Amino acid sequence: MIRLIIIVTLSVIGSIAAQDFQGIATYSTDRKLEIQLDSTQVNSEMQKQIHEMMRKQFQKEYTLRFNKSASVYKEEESLGAPQPASGMQIMIAGSGASDILYKNTKDEKFVAQRDMLGKMFLVKDTLTHYNWKLSNETKKIGNYNCYKATMTRTQEIIREVRVNNDEEKSEPETKEIEVVVWYTPEIPVNNGPSNYWGLPGLIMEVNDGDLRILCNKIVLNPNKKIEIEAPTKGKEVTETRFEEIMRKKMKEMQDRLPRRDDGNSIEIRIGG
């Protein structure tokens, strides 16, 4: 009888611990860039400056606060992106420091607070289902044993370059991208950074085309309870509607940019 009571008590305690399981994962991001400009109009030194500035735009740090069924992903504060040189303007469609992504993997829903050129939107929609292919290939990330998983997605790429008054614009093109991630079953949540989710363990590393996201710190069950709540600020829209608005606003912003005739003006926009 005493043994039975002990077993039941431990089972209850274990159940409570599982319900309260939570953690904070810190990720760093980086992106490989291939920029080719006309060497007769842009010298090698300026090309190097452009490449370095654009790369630093994507070198950021994020935190993922998670429990068994939900998470909040947000960019950490930084010292700010490098300022472009005089006469140089760079437009990059992407996440901002005020953006917040809430994912509920149990309900398969997400809520994203996104800042589009100073206007806040609240994007509510269902999570994308990824057709993950699991592999037995393993590697260590920190102290965690991780397994490889892959999937493919379609990406649309738009490139626009304007040197002085001469504008070059490529037609939108699509290509298949293989996404390779590493997840650890030792942290039993089907979650991960950004929009990635749906594996039997926390996603620790993502290699998605030219984008890399790597987890460099994890704190499990911190003493202070983590608040995981969906954002509430902004105009409510679906993901499809937000993409339409973003394309329109970026085009309007591009059209409003001044065109200079002094030979020093360069604009680059990369989207997708």
C-alpha positions as CSV (number, residue, x, y, z in Angstrom):
1,M,0.0,0.0,0.0
2,I,2.8,2.4,0.8
3,R,4.5,1.7,-2.5
4,L,1.3,2.3,-4.4
5,I,0.8,5.7,-2.7
6,I,4.3,6.8,-3.6
7,I,3.9,5.8,-7.2
8,V,0.6,7.7,-7.5
9,T,2.1,10.8,-5.9
10,L,5.1,10.8,-8.2
11,S,2.8,10.4,-11.2
12,V,0.8,13.4,-10.2
13,I,4.0,15.5,-9.6
14,G,5.4,14.4,-13.0
15,S,2.1,15.4,-14.7
16,I,2.2,18.9,-13.1
17,A,5.9,19.3,-14.2
18,A,5.0,18.5,-17.8
19,Q,2.2,21.0,-17.8
20,D,4.5,23.7,-16.4
21,F,7.4,22.9,-18.8
22,Q,8.8,26.1,-20.3
23,G,12.0,27.6,-21.6
24,I,13.8,30.4,-23.4
25,A,15.9,29.7,-26.5
26,T,18.1,32.4,-28.0
27,Y,18.8,32.3,-31.8
28,S,21.2,34.3,-34.0
29,T,20.4,34.8,-37.7
30,D,22.6,35.4,-40.7
31,R,22.1,35.5,-44.5
32,K,24.4,34.9,-47.4
33,L,24.2,37.6,-50.0
34,E,25.2,37.6,-53.6
35,I,25.1,41.2,-55.0
36,Q,26.4,41.9,-58.5
37,L,26.5,45.5,-59.7
38,D,27.9,47.1,-62.8
39,S,31.6,47.7,-62.1
40,T,31.6,50.7,-64.5
41,Q,29.2,52.5,-62.3
42,V,29.9,51.1,-58.9
43,N,33.5,50.6,-57.8
44,S,34.7,47.6,-55.9
45,E,35.0,49.5,-52.6
46,M,31.4,50.7,-52.7
47,Q,30.2,47.2,-53.6
48,K,32.0,45.9,-50.6
49,Q,30.3,48.5,-48.4
50,I,26.9,47.7,-49.8
51,H,27.4,44.0,-49.2
52,E,28.6,44.5,-45.6
53,M,25.7,46.8,-44.7
54,M,23.1,44.5,-46.2
55,R,24.5,41.5,-44.5
56,K,24.4,43.2,-41.1
57,Q,20.8,44.0,-41.7
58,F,20.1,40.3,-41.3
59,Q,22.5,39.6,-38.4
60,K,20.1,39.7,-35.5
61,E,19.3,37.9,-32.2
62,Y,15.9,36.6,-31.3
63,T,14.4,34.8,-28.3
64,L,11.8,32.1,-28.4
65,R,9.8,31.8,-25.1
66,F,7.9,28.5,-25.2
67,N,5.9,26.0,-23.3
68,K,4.4,22.7,-24.4
69,S,1.8,24.2,-26.7
70,A,2.7,27.9,-27.5
71,S,5.5,30.3,-28.0
72,V,6.4,33.9,-28.6
73,Y,9.3,34.8,-31.0
74,K,10.7,38.3,-30.8
75,E,13.9,40.2,-31.9
76,E,16.1,41.3,-29.1
77,E,17.1,45.0,-28.9
78,S,20.4,45.8,-30.6
79,L,22.6,48.8,-31.1
80,G,20.9,49.3,-34.5
81,A,21.8,48.6,-38.1
82,P,24.7,50.4,-39.8
83,Q,23.8,53.7,-41.5
84,P,24.1,53.8,-45.3
85,A,26.6,56.0,-46.9
86,S,25.5,59.3,-48.4
87,G,23.5,58.8,-51.5
88,M,22.7,55.2,-50.8
89,Q,19.3,53.9,-50.0
90,I,18.4,50.3,-49.1
91,M,14.9,48.9,-49.0
92,I,14.5,45.5,-47.3
93,A,11.1,43.9,-46.8
94,G,11.2,41.8,-43.7
95,S,10.7,41.7,-39.9
96,G,11.3,44.7,-37.7
97,A,12.3,45.1,-34.1
98,S,8.7,45.7,-32.9
99,D,7.4,42.5,-34.6
100,I,6.1,39.7,-32.4
101,L,5.1,36.2,-33.5
102,Y,2.9,34.0,-31.3
103,K,2.4,30.4,-32.3
104,N,-0.1,27.9,-30.8
105,T,0.9,24.5,-32.1
106,K,-2.0,22.8,-30.3
107,D,-4.6,24.9,-32.0
108,E,-2.4,25.3,-35.1
109,K,-2.9,29.1,-35.2
110,F,-0.6,32.1,-35.1
111,V,-0.9,35.8,-34.4
112,A,1.8,38.1,-35.7
113,Q,2.3,41.8,-34.8
114,R,4.0,43.3,-37.8
115,D,5.1,46.9,-38.5
116,M,4.8,47.9,-42.1
117,L,6.5,51.3,-42.6
118,G,5.2,52.7,-39.3
119,K,1.7,51.2,-39.4
120,M,1.0,48.2,-37.2
121,F,-0.8,45.1,-38.4
122,L,-2.1,42.1,-36.5
123,V,-1.9,39.1,-38.7
124,K,-4.1,36.1,-37.6
125,D,-4.1,32.9,-39.6
126,T,-3.5,29.1,-39.4
127,L,0.0,27.7,-39.2
128,T,1.5,26.3,-42.4
129,H,1.9,22.5,-42.4
130,Y,5.3,21.4,-43.5
131,N,5.9,18.0,-45.1
132,W,9.0,17.2,-43.0
133,K,11.1,14.2,-44.0
134,L,12.9,12.8,-40.9
135,S,16.4,11.4,-41.0
136,N,18.6,9.3,-38.7
137,E,21.5,11.7,-39.3
138,T,22.6,13.3,-36.0
139,K,24.9,16.0,-34.7
140,K,25.5,17.9,-31.5
141,I,24.4,21.5,-31.0
142,G,25.7,22.6,-27.6
143,N,24.8,19.8,-25.2
144,Y,21.9,18.5,-27.2
145,N,21.7,15.6,-29.6
146,C,19.9,16.7,-32.7
147,Y,18.3,15.0,-35.6
148,K,18.1,16.2,-39.2
149,A,14.8,16.9,-41.0
150,T,14.2,18.4,-44.5
151,M,11.4,19.8,-46.6
152,T,11.0,21.8,-49.8
153,R,9.2,25.1,-50.3
154,T,8.6,27.5,-53.2
155,Q,10.2,30.9,-52.9
156,E,9.4,34.0,-55.0
157,I,12.4,36.3,-55.7
158,I,12.1,39.9,-56.8
159,R,15.3,41.9,-57.4
160,E,15.4,45.6,-58.3
161,V,18.5,47.8,-58.7
162,R,18.6,51.4,-59.7
163,V,21.8,53.2,-60.4
164,N,21.2,57.0,-60.9
165,N,18.2,57.2,-63.2
166,D,18.7,53.8,-64.8
167,E,16.4,51.2,-63.3
168,E,16.8,47.5,-63.7
169,K,14.1,45.2,-62.5
170,S,13.9,41.4,-62.9
171,E,10.6,39.7,-63.3
172,P,9.4,37.7,-60.2
173,E,10.8,34.2,-60.3
174,T,10.1,31.1,-58.3
175,K,12.4,28.3,-57.3
176,E,12.3,25.3,-55.1
177,I,14.3,25.7,-51.8
178,E,15.4,22.7,-49.7
179,V,15.1,23.6,-46.0
180,V,17.3,21.6,-43.6
181,V,16.7,21.8,-39.9
182,W,18.1,20.1,-36.8
183,Y,15.8,19.4,-33.9
184,T,16.3,17.8,-30.5
185,P,13.8,15.4,-28.9
186,E,15.5,16.1,-25.6
187,I,13.3,19.3,-25.5
188,P,9.9,17.8,-26.2
189,V,8.1,20.7,-27.9
190,N,7.0,20.8,-31.6
191,N,8.2,24.4,-32.0
192,G,11.0,26.4,-33.3
193,P,12.2,29.9,-34.4
194,S,10.2,32.1,-36.7
195,N,7.5,30.1,-38.6
196,Y,9.2,26.7,-38.3
197,W,7.4,24.0,-36.2
198,G,5.9,20.5,-36.4
199,L,8.8,18.3,-35.4
200,P,9.1,15.9,-32.3
201,G,11.5,18.3,-30.6
202,L,12.6,21.9,-30.4
203,I,14.2,23.1,-33.7
204,M,17.8,24.2,-32.9
205,E,19.1,25.1,-36.4
206,V,17.5,26.2,-39.7
207,N,19.2,26.4,-43.1
208,D,16.6,27.8,-45.4
209,G,18.2,28.9,-48.7
210,D,20.6,31.7,-47.9
211,L,19.2,32.1,-44.3
212,R,20.7,30.4,-41.3
213,I,19.2,30.5,-37.8
214,L,21.2,28.9,-35.0
215,C,20.3,28.4,-31.3
216,N,23.2,29.5,-29.1
217,K,21.5,29.4,-25.6
218,I,18.7,27.6,-23.8
219,V,17.3,28.1,-20.4
220,L,14.7,25.5,-19.3
221,N,12.2,26.0,-16.5
222,P,13.5,29.3,-15.3
223,N,12.6,30.4,-11.7
224,K,10.4,33.2,-13.0
225,K,7.3,32.1,-14.9
226,I,7.4,33.0,-18.6
227,E,4.5,35.0,-20.0
228,I,3.4,33.6,-23.3
229,E,0.6,35.7,-24.7
230,A,-0.5,36.7,-28.2
231,P,0.0,40.3,-29.3
232,T,-3.1,42.5,-29.6
233,K,-1.9,45.7,-31.3
234,G,-2.6,46.5,-34.9
235,K,-5.2,46.3,-37.7
236,E,-6.4,42.7,-38.0
237,V,-5.8,41.1,-41.4
238,T,-5.1,37.6,-42.8
239,E,-1.6,36.6,-44.0
240,T,-2.7,36.8,-47.6
241,R,-4.0,40.3,-47.2
242,F,-0.9,41.5,-45.3
243,E,1.3,40.2,-48.2
244,E,-0.8,42.2,-50.6
245,I,-0.5,45.4,-48.5
246,M,3.3,44.9,-48.1
247,R,3.8,44.6,-51.9
248,K,1.7,47.7,-52.5
249,K,3.5,49.8,-49.8
250,M,6.9,48.8,-50.9
251,K,6.1,49.8,-54.5
252,E,4.7,53.2,-53.3
253,M,7.8,53.8,-51.2
254,Q,10.1,53.0,-54.1
255,D,8.2,55.3,-56.4
256,R,8.5,58.2,-53.9
257,L,12.3,57.9,-53.5
258,P,14.1,60.8,-55.2
259,R,16.2,60.1,-58.2
260,R,19.5,61.9,-58.2
261,D,21.7,62.9,-61.1
262,D,25.0,63.3,-59.3
263,G,26.3,59.8,-60.1
264,N,26.3,58.8,-56.4
265,S,22.8,57.4,-55.9
266,I,22.2,53.7,-55.6
267,E,19.1,51.8,-54.6
268,I,18.8,48.1,-53.9
269,R,15.6,46.3,-53.0
270,I,15.5,42.6,-52.3
271,G,12.3,40.9,-51.4
272,G,10.9,37.3,-51.1
